[in-house]
Amino acid sequence: MNSGRSQKYVCAKFNIPRGTLQNKLAKRHCKIPGHQAALSDVEENATVQHLTTLADWGYPMDKSDLRFFVKGYLDKEGTQVKPRW
């Protein structure tokens, strides 16, 4: 952001707090927000492909079915995920 504009100007124009802009420029809080991922990208893509195939065959999964499926997979792999609460 080196366009010659002051931080005060940019904050006023985009209606963001100055502290937020300063944190962004100083690269503070760089972690991805949210909870720890339970599945790797490869595992997640494979799960999506399987869910799509099941739906095409006339056996769609609802949210609770998906949760039990993923929980069973993680238990089988020995992966533990900390609860959010």
ZISUL-V470669 format. One line per field, one symbol per residue. psi: psi as a letter, one per 30 degrees, with the letter a starting at -180 (. if undefined). burial: b if it has 24 or more other ideal C-beta (glycine too) atoms within 12 Angstrom, else e. A space follows every 10 residues. Layout:
BEGIN
psi: ???
burial: ???
END
This chain:
BEGIN
psi: ihgfkleeee eeeghkkeee eeeeeghlhf lklalkkekl eeeeeeeeee eeeeeefgil kaeeeeeeee eeeeeefgkk kklf.
burial: eeeeeebeee eeeeeeeeee eeeeeeeeee eeeeeeebee eeeeeebeee eeeeeeeeee eeeeeeeebb eeeeeeeeee eeeee
END
